Amino acid sequence: MAELESKIQARIIKRLEAEGYYVVKLILTNKNGIPDLLLLKDGVASFVEVKRPDKSPRPLQEYRMRELTKMGFKCEVWKE
């Protein structure tokens, strides 16, 4: 059985926090499709959408990432 996305996220959060990032898990927001994680470090904000290796972002998630990128934020999809 495939690993749950929540377990993958927890591992990523732990690793990023060890690297000095302030990581916020975005759960319920006024923007459906917003990436899973907000990363803050050295005055820079970026976003990460976490997916299992066999999954891809939904169209709304892709749309939100394009919106954020146009606003100057780095957005990435991480698969583990």
Gaussian input, Z-matrix of N, CA and C with variables (Angstrom, degrees):
# hf/3-21g

backbone

0 1
 N
 C     1     B1
 C     2     B2     1     A1
 N     3     B3     2     A2     1     D1
 C     4     B4     3     A3     2     D2
 C     5     B5     4     A4     3     D3
 N     6     B6     5     A5     4     D4
 C     7     B7     6     A6     5     D5
 C     8     B8     7     A7     6     D6
 N     9     B9     8     A8     7     D7
 C    10    B10     9     A9     8     D8
 C    11    B11    10    A10     9     D9
 N    12    B12    11    A11    10    D10
 C    13    B13    12    A12    11    D11
 C    14    B14    13    A13    12    D12
 N    15    B15    14    A14    13    D13
 C    16    B16    15    A15    14    D14
 C    17    B17    16    A16    15    D15
 N    18    B18    17    A17    16    D16
 C    19    B19    18    A18    17    D17
 C    20    B20    19    A19    18    D18
 N    21    B21    20    A20    19    D19
 C    22    B22    21    A21    20    D20
 C    23    B23    22    A22    21    D21
 N    24    B24    23    A23    22    D22
 C    25    B25    24    A24    23    D23
 C    26    B26    25    A25    24    D24
 N    27    B27    26    A26    25    D25
 C    28    B28    27    A27    26    D26
 C    29    B29    28    A28    27    D27
 N    30    B30    29    A29    28    D28
 C    31    B31    30    A30    29    D29
 C    32    B32    31    A31    30    D30
 N    33    B33    32    A32    31    D31
 C    34    B34    33    A33    32    D32
 C    35    B35    34    A34    33    D33
 N    36    B36    35    A35    34    D34
 C    37    B37    36    A36    35    D35
 C    38    B38    37    A37    36    D36
 N    39    B39    38    A38    37    D37
 C    40    B40    39    A39    38    D38
 C    41    B41    40    A40    39    D39
 N    42    B42    41    A41    40    D40
 C    43    B43    42    A42    41    D41
 C    44    B44    43    A43    42    D42
 N    45    B45    44    A44    43    D43
 C    46    B46    45    A45    44    D44
 C    47    B47    46    A46    45    D45
 N    48    B48    47    A47    46    D46
 C    49    B49    48    A48    47    D47
 C    50    B50    49    A49    48    D48
 N    51    B51    50    A50    49    D49
 C    52    B52    51    A51    50    D50
 C    53    B53    52    A52    51    D51
 N    54    B54    53    A53    52    D52
 C    55    B55    54    A54    53    D53
 C    56    B56    55    A55    54    D54
 N    57    B57    56    A56    55    D55
 C    58    B58    57    A57    56    D56
 C    59    B59    58    A58    57    D57
 N    60    B60    59    A59    58    D58
 C    61    B61    60    A60    59    D59
 C    62    B62    61    A61    60    D60
 N    63    B63    62    A62    61    D61
 C    64    B64    63    A63    62    D62
 C    65    B65    64    A64    63    D63
 N    66    B66    65    A65    64    D64
 C    67    B67    66    A66    65    D65
 C    68    B68    67    A67    66    D66
 N    69    B69    68    A68    67    D67
 C    70    B70    69    A69    68    D68
 C    71    B71    70    A70    69    D69
 N    72    B72    71    A71    70    D70
 C    73    B73    72    A72    71    D71
 C    74    B74    73    A73    72    D72
 N    75    B75    74    A74    73    D73
 C    76    B76    75    A75    74    D74
 C    77    B77    76    A76    75    D75
 N    78    B78    77    A77    76    D76
 C    79    B79    78    A78    77    D77
 C    80    B80    79    A79    78    D78
 N    81    B81    80    A80    79    D79
 C    82    B82    81    A81    80    D80
 C    83    B83    82    A82    81    D81
 N    84    B84    83    A83    82    D82
 C    85    B85    84    A84    83    D83
 C    86    B86    85    A85    84    D84
 N    87    B87    86    A86    85    D85
 C    88    B88    87    A87    86    D86
 C    89    B89    88    A88    87    D87
 N    90    B90    89    A89    88    D88
 C    91    B91    90    A90    89    D89
 C    92    B92    91    A91    90    D90
 N    93    B93    92    A92    91    D91
 C    94    B94    93    A93    92    D92
 C    95    B95    94    A94    93    D93
 N    96    B96    95    A95    94    D94
 C    97    B97    96    A96    95    D95
 C    98    B98    97    A97    96    D96
 N    99    B99    98    A98    97    D97
 C   100   B100    99    A99    98    D98
 C   101   B101   100   A100    99    D99
 N   102   B102   101   A101   100   D100
 C   103   B103   102   A102   101   D101
 C   104   B104   103   A103   102   D102
 N   105   B105   104   A104   103   D103
 C   106   B106   105   A105   104   D104
 C   107   B107   106   A106   105   D105
 N   108   B108   107   A107   106   D106
 C   109   B109   108   A108   107   D107
 C   110   B110   109   A109   108   D108
 N   111   B111   110   A110   109   D109
 C   112   B112   111   A111   110   D110
 C   113   B113   112   A112   111   D111
 N   114   B114   113   A113   112   D112
 C   115   B115   114   A114   113   D113
 C   116   B116   115   A115   114   D114
 N   117   B117   116   A116   115   D115
 C   118   B118   117   A117   116   D116
 C   119   B119   118   A118   117   D117
 N   120   B120   119   A119   118   D118
 C   121   B121   120   A120   119   D119
 C   122   B122   121   A121   120   D120
 N   123   B123   122   A122   121   D121
 C   124   B124   123   A123   122   D122
 C   125   B125   124   A124   123   D123
 N   126   B126   125   A125   124   D124
 C   127   B127   126   A126   125   D125
 C   128   B128   127   A127   126   D126
 N   129   B129   128   A128   127   D127
 C   130   B130   129   A129   128   D128
 C   131   B131   130   A130   129   D129
 N   132   B132   131   A131   130   D130
 C   133   B133   132   A132   131   D131
 C   134   B134   133   A133   132   D132
 N   135   B135   134   A134   133   D133
 C   136   B136   135   A135   134   D134
 C   137   B137   136   A136   135   D135
 N   138   B138   137   A137   136   D136
 C   139   B139   138   A138   137   D137
 C   140   B140   139   A139   138   D138
 N   141   B141   140   A140   139   D139
 C   142   B142   141   A141   140   D140
 C   143   B143   142   A142   141   D141
 N   144   B144   143   A143   142   D142
 C   145   B145   144   A144   143   D143
 C   146   B146   145   A145   144   D144
 N   147   B147   146   A146   145   D145
 C   148   B148   147   A147   146   D146
 C   149   B149   148   A148   147   D147
 N   150   B150   149   A149   148   D148
 C   151   B151   150   A150   149   D149
 C   152   B152   151   A151   150   D150
 N   153   B153   152   A152   151   D151
 C   154   B154   153   A153   152   D152
 C   155   B155   154   A154   153   D153
 N   156   B156   155   A155   154   D154
 C   157   B157   156   A156   155   D155
 C   158   B158   157   A157   156   D156
 N   159   B159   158   A158   157   D157
 C   160   B160   159   A159   158   D158
 C   161   B161   160   A160   159   D159
 N   162   B162   161   A161   160   D160
 C   163   B163   162   A162   161   D161
 C   164   B164   163   A163   162   D162
 N   165   B165   164   A164   163   D163
 C   166   B166   165   A165   164   D164
 C   167   B167   166   A166   165   D165
 N   168   B168   167   A167   166   D166
 C   169   B169   168   A168   167   D167
 C   170   B170   169   A169   168   D168
 N   171   B171   170   A170   169   D169
 C   172   B172   171   A171   170   D170
 C   173   B173   172   A172   171   D171
 N   174   B174   173   A173   172   D172
 C   175   B175   174   A174   173   D173
 C   176   B176   175   A175   174   D174
 N   177   B177   176   A176   175   D175
 C   178   B178   177   A177   176   D176
 C   179   B179   178   A178   177   D177
 N   180   B180   179   A179   178   D178
 C   181   B181   180   A180   179   D179
 C   182   B182   181   A181   180   D180
 N   183   B183   182   A182   181   D181
 C   184   B184   183   A183   182   D182
 C   185   B185   184   A184   183   D183
 N   186   B186   185   A185   184   D184
 C   187   B187   186   A186   185   D185
 C   188   B188   187   A187   186   D186
 N   189   B189   188   A188   187   D187
 C   190   B190   189   A189   188   D188
 C   191   B191   190   A190   189   D189
 N   192   B192   191   A191   190   D190
 C   193   B193   192   A192   191   D191
 C   194   B194   193   A193   192   D192
 N   195   B195   194   A194   193   D193
 C   196   B196   195   A195   194   D194
 C   197   B197   196   A196   195   D195
 N   198   B198   197   A197   196   D196
 C   199   B199   198   A198   197   D197
 C   200   B200   199   A199   198   D198
 N   201   B201   200   A200   199   D199
 C   202   B202   201   A201   200   D200
 C   203   B203   202   A202   201   D201
 N   204   B204   203   A203   202   D202
 C   205   B205   204   A204   203   D203
 C   206   B206   205   A205   204   D204
 N   207   B207   206   A206   205   D205
 C   208   B208   207   A207   206   D206
 C   209   B209   208   A208   207   D207
 N   210   B210   209   A209   208   D208
 C   211   B211   210   A210   209   D209
 C   212   B212   211   A211   210   D210
 N   213   B213   212   A212   211   D211
 C   214   B214   213   A213   212   D212
 C   215   B215   214   A214   213   D213
 N   216   B216   215   A215   214   D214
 C   217   B217   216   A216   215   D215
 C   218   B218   217   A217   216   D216
 N   219   B219   218   A218   217   D217
 C   220   B220   219   A219   218   D218
 C   221   B221   220   A220   219   D219
 N   222   B222   221   A221   220   D220
 C   223   B223   222   A222   221   D221
 C   224   B224   223   A223   222   D222
 N   225   B225   224   A224   223   D223
 C   226   B226   225   A225   224   D224
 C   227   B227   226   A226   225   D225
 N   228   B228   227   A227   226   D226
 C   229   B229   228   A228   227   D227
 C   230   B230   229   A229   228   D228
 N   231   B231   230   A230   229   D229
 C   232   B232   231   A231   230   D230
 C   233   B233   232   A232   231   D231
 N   234   B234   233   A233   232   D232
 C   235   B235   234   A234   233   D233
 C   236   B236   235   A235   234   D234
 N   237   B237   236   A236   235   D235
 C   238   B238   237   A237   236   D236
 C   239   B239   238   A238   237   D237

   B1=1.4589
   B2=1.5353
   B3=1.3109
   B4=1.4696
   B5=1.5284
   B6=1.3206
   B7=1.4628
   B8=1.5266
   B9=1.3205
   B10=1.4551
   B11=1.5254
   B12=1.3184
   B13=1.4621
   B14=1.5254
   B15=1.3263
   B16=1.4638
   B17=1.5292
   B18=1.3146
   B19=1.4720
   B20=1.5296
   B21=1.3322
   B22=1.4676
   B23=1.5283
   B24=1.3373
   B25=1.4643
   B26=1.5204
   B27=1.3251
   B28=1.4631
   B29=1.5275
   B30=1.3144
   B31=1.4608
   B32=1.5421
   B33=1.3319
   B34=1.4662
   B35=1.5310
   B36=1.3252
   B37=1.4700
   B38=1.5210
   B39=1.3078
   B40=1.4636
   B41=1.5310
   B42=1.3307
   B43=1.4613
   B44=1.5374
   B45=1.3396
   B46=1.4637
   B47=1.5244
   B48=1.3321
   B49=1.4611
   B50=1.5284
   B51=1.3362
   B52=1.4676
   B53=1.5299
   B54=1.3427
   B55=1.4647
   B56=1.5315
   B57=1.3354
   B58=1.4537
   B59=1.5141
   B60=1.3133
   B61=1.4605
   B62=1.5294
   B63=1.3170
   B64=1.4564
   B65=1.5269
   B66=1.3342
   B67=1.4585
   B68=1.5321
   B69=1.3261
   B70=1.4572
   B71=1.5199
   B72=1.3318
   B73=1.4734
   B74=1.5207
   B75=1.3236
   B76=1.4679
   B77=1.5273
   B78=1.3230
   B79=1.4636
   B80=1.5298
   B81=1.3028
   B82=1.4620
   B83=1.5210
   B84=1.3126
   B85=1.4586
   B86=1.5194
   B87=1.3045
   B88=1.4604
   B89=1.5258
   B90=1.3315
   B91=1.4653
   B92=1.5261
   B93=1.2980
   B94=1.4635
   B95=1.5233
   B96=1.3182
   B97=1.4556
   B98=1.5206
   B99=1.3429
   B100=1.4710
   B101=1.5349
   B102=1.3248
   B103=1.4696
   B104=1.5303
   B105=1.3155
   B106=1.4624
   B107=1.5180
   B108=1.3312
   B109=1.4515
   B110=1.5227
   B111=1.3173
   B112=1.4560
   B113=1.5222
   B114=1.3341
   B115=1.4572
   B116=1.5203
   B117=1.3265
   B118=1.4604
   B119=1.5217
   B120=1.3434
   B121=1.4610
   B122=1.5254
   B123=1.3043
   B124=1.4625
   B125=1.5275
   B126=1.3177
   B127=1.4571
   B128=1.5128
   B129=1.3349
   B130=1.4689
   B131=1.5291
   B132=1.3329
   B133=1.4666
   B134=1.5226
   B135=1.3224
   B136=1.4630
   B137=1.5251
   B138=1.3164
   B139=1.4635
   B140=1.5218
   B141=1.3392
   B142=1.4564
   B143=1.5211
   B144=1.3166
   B145=1.4653
   B146=1.5222
   B147=1.3264
   B148=1.4600
   B149=1.5282
   B150=1.3220
   B151=1.4619
   B152=1.5182
   B153=1.2994
   B154=1.4608
   B155=1.5251
   B156=1.3307
   B157=1.4759
   B158=1.5260
   B159=1.3118
   B160=1.4628
   B161=1.5274
   B162=1.3275
   B163=1.4624
   B164=1.5213
   B165=1.3275
   B166=1.4640
   B167=1.5192
   B168=1.3325
   B169=1.4673
   B170=1.5313
   B171=1.3235
   B172=1.4662
   B173=1.5327
   B174=1.3286
   B175=1.4775
   B176=1.5323
   B177=1.3240
   B178=1.4646
   B179=1.5300
   B180=1.3196
   B181=1.4599
   B182=1.5275
   B183=1.3180
   B184=1.4611
   B185=1.5324
   B186=1.3295
   B187=1.4592
   B188=1.5282
   B189=1.3405
   B190=1.4663
   B191=1.5288
   B192=1.3263
   B193=1.4623
   B194=1.5275
   B195=1.3306
   B196=1.4719
   B197=1.5337
   B198=1.3433
   B199=1.4730
   B200=1.5317
   B201=1.3255
   B202=1.4634
   B203=1.5253
   B204=1.3265
   B205=1.4659
   B206=1.5241
   B207=1.3302
   B208=1.4670
   B209=1.5229
   B210=1.3467
   B211=1.4635
   B212=1.5304
   B213=1.3418
   B214=1.4493
   B215=1.5162
   B216=1.3251
   B217=1.4558
   B218=1.5167
   B219=1.3109
   B220=1.4700
   B221=1.5248
   B222=1.3229
   B223=1.4622
   B224=1.5193
   B225=1.3318
   B226=1.4554
   B227=1.5259
   B228=1.3124
   B229=1.4537
   B230=1.5225
   B231=1.3264
   B232=1.4663
   B233=1.5164
   B234=1.2969
   B235=1.4605
   B236=1.5193
   B237=1.3060
   B238=1.4708
   B239=1.5014
   A1=109.38
   A2=116.27
   A3=121.91
   A4=110.49
   A5=114.28
   A6=120.65
   A7=109.76
   A8=117.09
   A9=121.42
   A10=110.61
   A11=115.08
   A12=120.29
   A13=111.07
   A14=117.39
   A15=120.83
   A16=111.55
   A17=117.73
   A18=121.49
   A19=110.19
   A20=115.83
   A21=120.58
   A22=109.50
   A23=116.47
   A24=121.17
   A25=111.14
   A26=117.32
   A27=120.92
   A28=110.73
   A29=117.23
   A30=121.73
   A31=110.36
   A32=116.47
   A33=121.04
   A34=110.50
   A35=116.86
   A36=121.00
   A37=110.18
   A38=117.28
   A39=121.39
   A40=110.82
   A41=116.57
   A42=121.07
   A43=111.09
   A44=116.38
   A45=119.79
   A46=111.98
   A47=117.21
   A48=119.76
   A49=110.39
   A50=117.53
   A51=121.14
   A52=110.89
   A53=116.82
   A54=122.27
   A55=112.11
   A56=117.57
   A57=121.47
   A58=116.09
   A59=117.92
   A60=120.87
   A61=110.22
   A62=115.81
   A63=122.78
   A64=103.67
   A65=117.36
   A66=121.58
   A67=109.51
   A68=115.72
   A69=121.82
   A70=108.44
   A71=116.75
   A72=122.47
   A73=106.95
   A74=116.53
   A75=121.66
   A76=108.72
   A77=116.86
   A78=120.67
   A79=110.45
   A80=116.64
   A81=120.35
   A82=108.32
   A83=115.75
   A84=120.56
   A85=108.34
   A86=116.48
   A87=120.29
   A88=111.63
   A89=116.99
   A90=122.29
   A91=109.36
   A92=117.34
   A93=119.96
   A94=108.89
   A95=116.32
   A96=121.36
   A97=114.90
   A98=116.64
   A99=119.58
   A100=108.70
   A101=119.29
   A102=120.17
   A103=112.70
   A104=115.87
   A105=122.75
   A106=114.05
   A107=116.94
   A108=120.67
   A109=112.10
   A110=115.05
   A111=123.04
   A112=106.41
   A113=116.83
   A114=122.46
   A115=109.22
   A116=116.31
   A117=121.74
   A118=108.96
   A119=116.12
   A120=120.39
   A121=109.00
   A122=115.77
   A123=121.99
   A124=112.77
   A125=117.04
   A126=121.44
   A127=115.47
   A128=116.84
   A129=121.40
   A130=108.98
   A131=114.86
   A132=121.36
   A133=108.99
   A134=116.31
   A135=121.59
   A136=108.50
   A137=115.53
   A138=121.18
   A139=110.54
   A140=115.02
   A141=121.12
   A142=109.28
   A143=115.68
   A144=122.96
   A145=106.35
   A146=116.78
   A147=121.99
   A148=109.31
   A149=115.47
   A150=121.32
   A151=110.03
   A152=115.83
   A153=120.15
   A154=107.21
   A155=117.72
   A156=120.19
   A157=114.41
   A158=117.92
   A159=120.97
   A160=113.38
   A161=118.02
   A162=121.87
   A163=111.21
   A164=115.77
   A165=122.93
   A166=108.83
   A167=117.13
   A168=119.26
   A169=111.54
   A170=114.48
   A171=120.53
   A172=108.63
   A173=117.36
   A174=119.78
   A175=113.61
   A176=118.11
   A177=119.79
   A178=110.86
   A179=117.64
   A180=120.76
   A181=110.54
   A182=117.33
   A183=121.03
   A184=110.73
   A185=116.43
   A186=121.77
   A187=110.60
   A188=117.09
   A189=120.96
   A190=111.19
   A191=116.94
   A192=119.62
   A193=110.87
   A194=117.23
   A195=120.06
   A196=110.22
   A197=116.72
   A198=120.74
   A199=110.84
   A200=115.83
   A201=121.06
   A202=111.39
   A203=116.76
   A204=121.01
   A205=109.95
   A206=117.33
   A207=121.00
   A208=111.92
   A209=116.06
   A210=121.08
   A211=111.59
   A212=116.89
   A213=120.70
   A214=116.09
   A215=117.37
   A216=120.70
   A217=110.98
   A218=115.61
   A219=121.22
   A220=108.21
   A221=116.35
   A222=122.81
   A223=108.64
   A224=115.74
   A225=119.81
   A226=109.90
   A227=115.00
   A228=121.99
   A229=106.25
   A230=116.33
   A231=121.48
   A232=108.70
   A233=116.06
   A234=122.31
   A235=108.34
   A236=116.35
   A237=120.56
   A238=109.29
   D1=140.50
   D2=-178.26
   D3=-68.67
   D4=146.55
   D5=178.50
   D6=-66.02
   D7=140.32
   D8=178.59
   D9=-66.09
   D10=143.90
   D11=178.88
   D12=-59.33
   D13=-34.97
   D14=179.64
   D15=-62.67
   D16=-35.63
   D17=177.82
   D18=-69.07
   D19=-40.12
   D20=177.65
   D21=-63.13
   D22=-44.74
   D23=179.29
   D24=-60.06
   D25=-44.58
   D26=-179.02
   D27=-60.10
   D28=-40.76
   D29=179.26
   D30=-66.09
   D31=-42.71
   D32=179.21
   D33=-64.84
   D34=-44.06
   D35=179.29
   D36=-59.32
   D37=-46.62
   D38=-179.64
   D39=-59.24
   D40=-44.59
   D41=-179.58
   D42=-64.61
   D43=-45.98
   D44=-179.00
   D45=-64.79
   D46=-40.30
   D47=178.89
   D48=-64.85
   D49=-34.62
   D50=175.77
   D51=-65.00
   D52=-26.10
   D53=178.29
   D54=-87.86
   D55=3.18
   D56=175.83
   D57=96.49
   D58=6.35
   D59=177.73
   D60=-80.38
   D61=147.13
   D62=168.06
   D63=-96.51
   D64=114.63
   D65=-172.01
   D66=-111.25
   D67=128.09
   D68=177.29
   D69=-115.36
   D70=123.35
   D71=175.05
   D72=-83.02
   D73=116.57
   D74=-178.58
   D75=-89.32
   D76=112.88
   D77=-175.42
   D78=-103.98
   D79=-73.86
   D80=-179.90
   D81=-109.92
   D82=115.39
   D83=178.13
   D84=-128.59
   D85=174.07
   D86=176.21
   D87=-81.23
   D88=1.10
   D89=-179.95
   D90=-121.16
   D91=97.60
   D92=175.68
   D93=-60.22
   D94=143.79
   D95=177.57
   D96=87.49
   D97=1.50
   D98=179.42
   D99=-63.92
   D100=145.67
   D101=179.35
   D102=-56.67
   D103=159.00
   D104=-174.31
   D105=-66.10
   D106=-40.59
   D107=-171.43
   D108=-125.07
   D109=137.62
   D110=171.60
   D111=-105.34
   D112=123.71
   D113=-179.17
   D114=-109.17
   D115=129.59
   D116=179.56
   D117=-124.62
   D118=127.84
   D119=177.41
   D120=-163.67
   D121=134.75
   D122=176.13
   D123=53.54
   D124=38.29
   D125=178.09
   D126=76.09
   D127=11.88
   D128=-178.36
   D129=-119.56
   D130=136.53
   D131=176.00
   D132=-109.20
   D133=138.49
   D134=174.00
   D135=-143.93
   D136=168.45
   D137=-174.26
   D138=-129.63
   D139=146.21
   D140=177.57
   D141=-132.28
   D142=128.97
   D143=170.67
   D144=-99.62
   D145=122.28
   D146=-178.06
   D147=-97.78
   D148=130.53
   D149=178.76
   D150=-133.93
   D151=150.09
   D152=170.49
   D153=-67.58
   D154=157.82
   D155=-175.94
   D156=-56.54
   D157=-29.02
   D158=-176.57
   D159=-94.69
   D160=8.35
   D161=-176.53
   D162=-118.71
   D163=158.58
   D164=176.83
   D165=-130.63
   D166=159.23
   D167=177.76
   D168=-61.12
   D169=145.70
   D170=174.68
   D171=-72.94
   D172=160.76
   D173=-179.57
   D174=-53.70
   D175=-41.26
   D176=179.20
   D177=-65.07
   D178=-37.97
   D179=177.29
   D180=-64.37
   D181=-41.76
   D182=177.09
   D183=-62.16
   D184=-40.83
   D185=178.26
   D186=-60.89
   D187=-47.25
   D188=-179.73
   D189=-62.43
   D190=-39.91
   D191=178.92
   D192=-65.26
   D193=-37.92
   D194=176.23
   D195=-64.09
   D196=-42.28
   D197=177.56
   D198=-56.96
   D199=-49.20
   D200=-178.11
   D201=-64.96
   D202=-38.93
   D203=178.95
   D204=-64.00
   D205=-41.31
   D206=178.21
   D207=-63.52
   D208=-25.97
   D209=178.23
   D210=-84.83
   D211=-0.45
   D212=176.11
   D213=99.80
   D214=5.36
   D215=179.69
   D216=-93.31
   D217=146.24
   D218=174.31
   D219=-81.26
   D220=131.36
   D221=177.66
   D222=-130.78
   D223=133.93
   D224=179.99
   D225=-137.65
   D226=154.94
   D227=170.94
   D228=-106.29
   D229=125.53
   D230=178.45
   D231=-111.68
   D232=129.07
   D233=176.27
   D234=-117.73
   D235=132.13
   D236=177.67
   D237=-134.78

